[in-house]
Amino acid sequence: MWTADNWNDYEVLDASGGEKLERWGDYILIRPDPQIIWNTPRNHRGWKKRNGHYHRSASGGGEWEFFDLPDVWSVSYRLKCAGEHPLTFRLKPFSFKHTGLFPEQAANWDWFSEKIQNAKRPADRPVKVLNLFAYTGAATLAAAAAGAAVTHVDASKGMVNWAKENAQTSGLAQAPVRWLVDDCIKFVEREIRRGNQYDGIIMDPPSYGRGPKGEIWKIEDNLWSLIGLATQLLSDEPLFFLISSYTTGLQPAVLSYLLNKTVARRFGGCVSAGEIGLPVTESGLILPCGAAGRWQREGGRI
């Protein structure tokens, strides 16, 4: 398992009874997690001193209960091998339990930022990275902080605007980033026709979604073809290809197979896949949070 263990501003304090107790900077949240099926004693004092608690409804969905939580606040993350200044992310509670950031993804930020920083490229030809389903821009900013020129694509105008705000708070407002509101499949198809290429590709596809013009995305129907298309956008000497997934039932072995039959078949290199997780302070366990598949052209830490 790849563990995001380099955080100072975020921490899973405890986990029990279907919920995790988290510290986001100065604030403590309780949020549901279906994988936490154990009922250990809730001895950590944070359970009684939370600033926000998302209560899941038995009929689906749920709602927040707030205790002195600001509408918006920030946390920061310092990459292990890139950037003098930490990345800073604005947070706010969504109607469906999210905050605008998936902290377990820091394990992937550190992985590909090292690839970018160590790439020997002339100053006038920086590493080019494509980030699909780019959400609020954490991976985009990690790549930019490592020295890449990034194309950030998401179907939601609101998410792209949020990502721009994160770039501002991270001191990366002037970084070479193209911010695009677009359907990811259609964008990739147009980039192939244009002859554009990238040295690294990042994608975090949802299980289900809609594009800006109502285009329907289903991961089981569209992921294989999208990876095949995206492979055509890789440069002659690409550095990496990263897929993240939170889709129930989509195992790391599936991501490994997809990358081996597309990217690795064309470029060789090395594929690895596994769970990504977060350490839990109270128990010492690693809480699994999703899956990732990684391809890299050359040897090194994967």
C-alpha positions in Angstrom: 0.0 0.0 0.0 1.2 3.5 -0.8 0.8 5.6 2.3 0.4 9.4 2.5 2.5 9.8 5.6 4.0 13.2 5.0 1.2 15.4 6.2 1.4 18.0 9.0 -1.9 19.8 8.4 -4.0 16.6 8.1 -4.3 13.6 10.3 -6.7 10.6 10.7 -6.9 10.7 14.5 -9.1 7.6 15.0 -11.5 5.3 13.1 -14.4 3.3 14.6 -18.0 2.3 13.9 -18.1 3.4 10.3 -16.6 6.8 10.9 -13.2 8.5 10.8 -12.1 11.3 13.1 -9.9 13.7 11.1 -7.9 16.8 11.8 -7.9 19.3 9.0 -5.5 22.0 10.1 -7.1 23.5 13.3 -10.5 21.8 12.8 -11.8 18.3 13.6 -14.3 16.5 11.4 -16.1 13.2 11.7 -17.1 11.7 8.4 -18.4 8.2 7.4 -16.3 5.6 5.8 -17.9 2.3 4.8 -14.6 0.3 5.2 -14.5 1.0 8.9 -16.5 -2.0 10.1 -14.8 -2.4 13.5 -16.2 -0.9 16.7 -13.2 -0.1 18.9 -13.4 2.3 21.9 -13.6 5.9 21.0 -11.1 7.1 23.5 -9.7 10.1 21.6 -11.0 13.3 22.9 -11.7 14.6 19.4 -14.8 12.5 19.1 -16.4 14.9 21.6 -14.7 18.1 20.4 -15.5 17.9 16.7 -16.1 21.0 14.6 -18.2 19.2 12.0 -20.0 15.9 11.8 -21.5 14.4 8.6 -24.4 12.1 9.5 -25.2 9.5 6.9 -28.9 8.8 6.4 -30.2 5.3 6.3 -32.1 6.1 3.1 -29.0 7.4 1.4 -27.1 10.7 1.4 -26.9 12.6 4.7 -26.2 16.1 6.2 -23.6 18.1 8.1 -23.9 19.2 11.7 -21.5 22.1 12.4 -19.9 23.2 15.7 -17.9 26.4 15.1 -16.6 25.5 11.7 -15.8 28.3 9.2 -17.3 28.3 5.8 -13.9 28.1 4.2 -10.4 27.3 5.6 -7.1 26.1 4.3 -4.5 23.4 4.8 -1.0 23.1 3.4 1.2 20.2 2.1 4.9 20.3 1.4 6.0 18.0 -1.3 8.9 15.7 -0.4 11.1 16.6 -3.3 9.8 19.7 -5.1 9.0 23.3 -4.4 10.2 25.7 -1.8 6.7 26.7 -0.7 4.0 24.4 0.4 0.8 23.8 -1.6 -2.2 25.4 0.1 -5.7 24.2 -0.5 -9.0 25.9 0.3 -11.5 23.6 2.0 -15.3 23.8 2.5 -17.8 21.1 3.4 -19.7 19.7 0.4 -23.3 18.5 0.7 -22.1 14.9 0.2 -19.4 14.7 3.0 -16.4 15.9 0.9 -14.2 18.9 1.6 -12.6 19.5 -1.8 -9.4 17.5 -1.1 -8.5 13.8 -1.0 -5.4 13.8 1.3 -4.5 10.2 0.6 -3.5 11.4 -2.9 -0.4 13.0 -1.5 1.3 9.6 -2.0 0.8 10.1 -5.7 1.7 13.8 -5.7 5.1 12.9 -4.2 5.6 10.0 -6.7 5.1 12.0 -9.9 6.6 15.2 -8.7 9.9 13.4 -8.2 9.6 12.1 -11.8 9.1 15.6 -13.1 11.8 17.2 -11.0 14.4 14.6 -11.9 13.7 14.7 -15.7 16.5 16.2 -17.6 14.8 18.6 -19.9 16.0 21.9 -21.4 14.6 25.1 -19.8 12.7 25.9 -23.0 11.0 22.5 -23.1 9.5 21.8 -19.6 7.8 18.5 -18.8 4.3 18.6 -20.1 1.6 17.0 -18.0 -2.1 16.4 -18.7 -4.5 16.1 -15.7 -7.9 14.7 -16.6 -10.9 14.8 -14.2 -8.7 17.3 -12.4 -11.2 18.4 -9.7 -9.9 21.2 -7.4 -6.4 21.0 -8.8 -4.2 19.4 -6.1 -2.4 17.1 -8.6 -2.1 20.0 -11.1 -0.4 22.2 -8.5 1.9 19.4 -7.4 3.1 18.9 -11.0 3.4 22.7 -11.5 5.4 23.1 -8.3 7.8 20.4 -9.6 8.4 22.4 -12.7 5.9 21.0 -15.2 3.6 22.8 -17.7 0.2 21.4 -16.9 -3.1 21.2 -18.9 -5.9 20.9 -16.3 -9.2 19.5 -17.6 -12.5 19.1 -15.7 -16.1 19.2 -16.8 -17.2 21.4 -13.9 -16.6 25.1 -14.2 -17.0 25.4 -10.4 -14.2 22.9 -9.8 -11.9 24.6 -12.3 -12.5 28.0 -10.6 -11.8 26.4 -7.2 -8.5 25.0 -8.6 -7.5 28.4 -9.8 -8.1 29.7 -6.2 -5.9 26.9 -4.9 -3.2 28.0 -7.4 -3.5 31.6 -6.0 -3.2 30.5 -2.4 -0.2 28.2 -3.3 1.7 31.0 -4.9 1.3 29.3 -8.3 -1.1 31.8 -10.0 1.6 32.5 -12.7 2.6 28.9 -13.2 2.3 27.5 -16.8 -1.2 25.9 -16.4 -4.0 25.8 -18.9 -7.3 25.7 -17.1 -10.0 24.1 -19.3 -13.7 23.3 -18.7 -14.3 20.4 -21.1 -15.4 16.8 -21.5 -12.3 14.7 -21.0 -12.9 12.2 -23.7 -13.7 14.9 -26.3 -10.7 16.9 -25.3 -8.3 13.9 -25.7 -9.8 13.2 -29.1 -9.2 16.8 -30.2 -5.6 16.8 -28.8 -4.9 13.6 -30.9 -6.1 15.4 -34.0 -4.0 18.5 -33.1 -0.9 16.3 -32.7 -0.3 17.6 -29.1 1.8 15.3 -26.8 2.5 15.0 -23.1 5.3 13.6 -21.0 3.0 12.6 -18.2 -0.7 11.9 -17.8 -2.8 11.9 -14.6 -6.4 10.8 -14.4 -8.8 10.3 -11.5 -12.1 9.3 -13.3 -15.3 9.1 -11.4 -17.6 6.1 -11.4 -20.3 8.1 -13.1 -20.5 11.7 -14.3 -21.7 14.2 -16.9 -19.7 16.5 -19.2 -20.5 20.2 -19.6 -22.9 19.4 -22.4 -24.5 16.4 -20.8 -22.1 13.8 -22.0 -22.4 10.6 -19.9 -19.3 9.0 -18.3 -19.5 5.4 -16.9 -16.1 4.1 -15.8 -16.9 0.5 -16.7 -17.9 1.6 -20.2 -15.4 4.3 -20.9 -12.1 3.8 -19.0 -10.5 1.3 -21.3 -11.1 3.4 -24.4 -10.0 6.6 -22.7 -6.7 5.0 -21.6 -6.1 3.8 -25.2 -6.8 7.3 -26.5 -4.6 9.0 -23.9 -1.8 6.7 -24.7 -1.7 8.2 -28.1 -1.0 11.6 -26.5 2.2 10.4 -24.8 5.5 11.8 -26.2 8.3 9.7 -27.6 10.0 9.5 -24.2 7.2 9.8 -21.6 7.8 9.8 -17.9 4.7 8.5 -16.2 1.0 7.6 -16.4 -1.2 7.6 -13.3 -4.7 6.3 -12.8 -6.6 6.8 -9.5 -9.9 5.1 -8.7 -12.4 5.2 -5.9 -14.9 2.9 -7.7 -16.0 0.0 -5.6 -15.0 -3.3 -7.1 -12.4 -1.8 -9.4 -9.4 -3.6 -8.0 -5.7 -2.5 -8.3 -5.1 -5.6 -10.4 -7.6 -4.3 -13.0 -5.7 -1.0 -13.2 -2.4 -2.9 -13.6 -3.9 -4.9 -16.5 -5.2 -1.8 -18.2 -1.9 -0.1 -18.1 0.1 -3.2 -19.1 -2.2 -3.7 -22.2 -2.0 -0.1 -23.3 0.9 2.1 -22.1 3.4 -0.6 -21.3 2.6 -2.5 -24.5 3.7 0.5 -26.5 6.5 2.0 -24.4 7.7 -0.8 -22.2 8.6 0.4 -18.7 7.2 -0.7 -15.4 3.6 -1.0 -14.1 2.6 -1.2 -10.5 -0.8 -1.0 -8.8 -2.0 -1.0 -5.2 -4.1 0.7 -2.6 -3.5 4.2 -1.3 -4.0 4.8 2.3 -3.7 7.1 5.4 -2.1 6.3 8.8 -4.4 6.3 11.8 -2.8 7.8 14.8 -4.8 6.2 17.6 -4.5 2.6 16.3 -1.4 2.6 14.1 -3.3 0.9 11.2 -3.3 2.1 7.6 -6.8 3.0 6.4 -7.3 2.0 2.7 -8.8 4.9 0.8 -8.7 4.0 -2.9 -6.6 2.4 -5.6 -3.9 3.6 -8.0 -2.2 2.3 -11.1 1.3 3.7 -12.0 3.4 3.3 -15.1 6.9 4.7 -15.5 9.3 4.5 -18.4 12.4 3.9 -16.4 13.4 2.2 -13.1 13.2 3.9 -9.7 10.7 4.2 -6.9 7.3 3.2 -8.0 
